[in-house]
Amino acid sequence: MWQKQRSYSGSAPLKKNDSSSPCLSASSRRRFIQATGAGILGCGGSFTASHATAAASQKDEGKPSLRYCFNTSTIRGQKLGLLEEIELVAKAGYDGIEPWISEIARFQREGGDLDDLRKKLDDLGLRVESAIGFANWIVDDESKRLSALEQAKREMELVRAIGGDRIAAPPAGATDKSGMDLFVIAERYRALLEVGKKVGVVPQLELWGFSKTLSRLGELVFVASESDHPDACVLPDVYHIYKGGSGFAGLSLVAGAAMHAFHMNDYPDMPRETIGDGDRVYPGDGVAPLTKILKTLMSNGFRGALSLELFNRSYWEKPAAEVIQTGLAKMKESVAIAQD
């Protein structure tokens, strides 16, 4: 996977020794650091200064301020409409919401007005922190990739219409493909970023631990850095970092300003090989080192949104309001422990 595209001049390819964990030789490690060192800490050049500013702000203001967001997958089994979800999330006291593109599109298909939806969100004081879409921007087939970029543009326009300026960019379409050239992926991510720049919505490179592509935190940061774009950023997830085989210490190398949102959840004591999306639990109800994770994020200058993202079917059987409220309380409790 650590291959170098022919159009790049320089040293020999970086390679992965197997499908699960990267192992670089000493010389390859040096080349990797030379290629990505500034990007890992800055992810685009300007983040190092932002990190320093955020750290100074933390010292002056005491405890860092984070925002709390709700990803609507957490109550997807209740099959509520987007308007009702928004009202419940606002009533519970969240700062923002992370809807799925399919929900926004359905709202519009059923006669809803996106301007009215944006006003509703504004009136309730809810930010659209991000949105979840699945455009196949990463695939090898050029015609499919160009079509996916058009799809991404349409989805970004939906997000923009309701007041949002970020969207998730997972490796959809490449989850069963291993050995993809990370430099090539970086070029494709850059193309997606350029589409977003025209619309005014930033695609966040999302980690998917179950995928054969972009399942490791290091791969995610490498691609974001090598895209060489000022808007490049990453969207990690507690569960997906574990599922993909990475440790959490690597988060200390990612500047907080390179993450606008961070998917919050926890996981039970299960092997990486068998744990699945539906096994995620409320923060604090599992074995993830949340205190360490949150301390790392805050010390790195992260001041974005912690977005609760769960797919636990047992939660889908409970009243939506109860799940929404419990999730917020659990996130706040985890943050309070980390800040103590």
N, C-alpha and C positions, 0 to 999 in steps of 0.2 A: 504493500500500500504506500510505503514511503518512496514512491517513484518520482523522478524528476522529468517534467515534460520537456520535449526536445527544444521548444522555443526558448527555454531558459538556458542561459549560458552558465558555466561554472562546473562544480565538482560532481562526483559520481552520485548515483541515486541513493536516496535513503530508503531502506526497506524494512518491512516488518517481518519478524521471524516466524510468526504464526498468526492464526485468525483471532487470537484473544488478547495478546499483550505485546506492545512494541518493545523491541530490544535492539538498540543501536550500538554500533561499535564506537570506540572512543573517538575516532576521527569523524564518524558520522554525527556523533553527539555534538562535536565542536561545530560542524557545518550547520546542524540544526539550530544551535544557539545563535550562531552568526546570522542565520537567515531570519530568526523569529524573536530574538531576545527583546528588542524594543517593542515588538508587537505584542508579546505576551503581557508585558507590563502596561502597555499603552493601548494596544488594539486600534491603531490608527494614527498615532503620533501625538495627539493632543491630550490623551488621557493621563499621562504622567503628571502634567501640571494640574489637571482636574483632581487627581488623587491627592496631591499635596494640599490643594485648596480645601478639599473635603476633610482631610485629616485636621487641618487647622481649625475648621469650623467645628469639628467634633470636640476639640480641646476647649474652644471658647464656649460652646453651648452645652457641654456635658454629654448626656446620652444622645446618640445619633437618632435622627427621625427617619422612620421607615413608613411606607404606605402599605395598606392591607387590601388585597384584591381577591376577587372570587372568580375562579374559572368555572363556567357553567356545566362542565362535564360532571362535576361533583353531584349535581342533582339531575342528571340527564334522564335517569330512570323514572322520575316523577312526571316527565313529559309536560312541563309547563310551557307557556308561551314566553317569549323574550320579555314582553312588558311585565308580566307577573314576576319573572325572575329578577328583573331590575328593581322592582318595588320592594321585594323581600330582601335583596342584598343591601339596598339603601337603608331600609328600616333596621337591619341588624347592625349598621354602623361601619360598613366597609368604606374605604376611600375610592375603590375602583372596581371594575368588572372586566372580565376577559371572556367575551362570548365567542362562539364558533361562527365561522362565516356562514355555515348552513342555516343557522338560526336567523341571522340578519337577512339572508336571501329569502327565507320562508316568510318572515315578517313582511317583506316587501311584496312577495307574490300574493300574499293574502290581503293585499290592499293597504298595508301600512305605509305611512309616509316617513321617510328617513329624516326629514327636517323636524317633524314632530317628535321622532324618537330622540334626536339630538337635544331638543329642547327639554324633553322629559329628563334626560340624563343630567343636563345642566341644572334644572330646577331641583333635582334631588342631590346635587353635589357629587355625582359619581363620574369619575374619569374612566374613559375607555383605555385601560392600560396597555392592552394588546388584543389580538384576536387570533383564532386558530383556523388556519387554512392548510390545504394539502396540495398545492400546485407542484407538479413534478419538474421543477426547475433544474434538477440535478442529473437527469437521465442522459444516456449517451446518444440516443436517437435525436438527431438535430431537429427534425420536423416536430417531434413530440415536445422537445424542449422549447422551441419557439412558441408552440401552442400553449405550453404551460406558462410562459412568460406573459402571454396575453391574458390567460386566466388569472395569473397573479395580479396583473394590472387592474382587472375588473374587481377582484376581491379587495385590493387596496383602496379602490375608489369607494367601495361600500364602507370600509373602515373610516375613511376620511369623511364621508358624508355624515357619520354619526359622531364625529369629533375625535376619533382616534388617530394616532400617528405611528403605530407600530403593529406588526403582524409577525406571527411565528413562521419560521422557514425551516421545517424539518426535512430530513432526507427522504421524503416520500417518493416512491418510485425506484429507490435503490436499496431497500431494506434487505433484499435477498441477494445482493451483489457484493462480493468481497473483492479486495485488491484494486479498488478504484484509485487512480492517481490523485493525490490530494492537491497537487498544483492545478490540475484540470478542474477539480471541484472548486478551488479558490477562484478561478476565472469565471466559472458559472455563477458562483455566489456574487461576484462583482457585477456581472450582468444583471442579476436580480436587484442588487443595490441601486443600480442605475435606473431601473424601472421605478423603484421606490422613490428615488430622488425626484423624478418628474411628477409623481403623484403627491409626494409629501408624506409618505409612509415608509418607515424603516423596517425592512425584514430582519428579524433576529434569528441568527443561526441556532437552530434548536438541537439539543442532544436527545437521541433516542437509543437507549441502552440495549434494546432488543435487536437493533438493526445491525447488519454486517458492515454498514457504512456510517461513519460519524457516530459510533457508539462510545468512543473514549473521549474524555475531556481534553486530552492533549491534541487529538485530531481536530476537535472543534476549534480550539484556540489557534492551531496551525493554519487552518483554512481561513479563519477570520483575519489573521495577521497577513497572510499571503495574498488576500484579496486586494490589499493595498488601497483601501477605500476609507475615507474619513467617517463614514456611517457604519462601518463594520462593527458588529457586536454579537454577543453570544447569549443564549437562553438556556442555562443549566437547570437541572432538576435533581432533587435529593435522591429519589428512587432511581432515576435513569443513570446517575453517576455510579450508583452501586450495581445496578443491573448490567451495565456495560463493562464492568471490571476495573474501573478506575478507583483510586483512593480519593479522599477528600483533601489531602494536604495540597494537592495541585491548585486548589482554589486560591491559595495564597499568592499565586503568580498572576492572577487575573485582576486587573484594576477594577474597582467598583464601578467606575464610569463606563466600563465596557459591558456592563450588564444593566439593562433598564428594568428587567423583571427577572424573578427567580422563582421557579415552581416549587412550592412548599408541599411536603407530604412526609410520611414516615413509612417504614416497612417492618414487617415482623421478622423474626429470626428464621430465615429461610435461605437456602443456597441460591446463589445468583442464577444458576442454571435452570432452576425450576420456578423461581418467583415470577409472577406476572403482573400486568397492569392492574388487575382487579384486586391484588393483594395489598395495595397501598392503604394506609390508615391515617387517621388524624395525626398531626404533629404531636409528638410526645407519647403516643400510644405504641410505638415500635422501638427498634433498637438502633436507629440511625444516630450518629453523634451530632445531634442538632445544635447543642451548645457550642461545640467546636466549629461547626459550619457557620453558624450565625456570627460568632466572634470573628472568624476569619473574614466574612463578608464585610462586616462593619469596620474592621480595622483597615480593610483595603479601600474604604471610602464608598461602599455601596450605600446608596440612599434612594433606591428605587422601590419597586413594588414586590412584596412577597405575595405570590398568587397561589391560592389553595387549589391544587389540581388532584382530584381523586377519581377513581373509577370503581369504587367499592360497591358491589351490588347490595350488600346489606344496608348501606346508607340510602340506597335508592328506595328501600322499603319503608323508610321513616318519613315523617312530615318534612317537607323541604325547608320550612322555616327553622326547624330544630337542627337540621344538618348545617345550614348556613350559619346559625348562631354558634353552634358548638365548634365549627371550624375556626371562626374568628377568635373565640375564647382560647382555643388550643394554640393558635399561632401567637397571640399576644402573650400567653403564659410562657411559651418557648423563648420569645424575644426577651421577656422580663428576666428569665433565668440567665440568659446570655449576657444581659447588660448589668446584672447584679455584681 
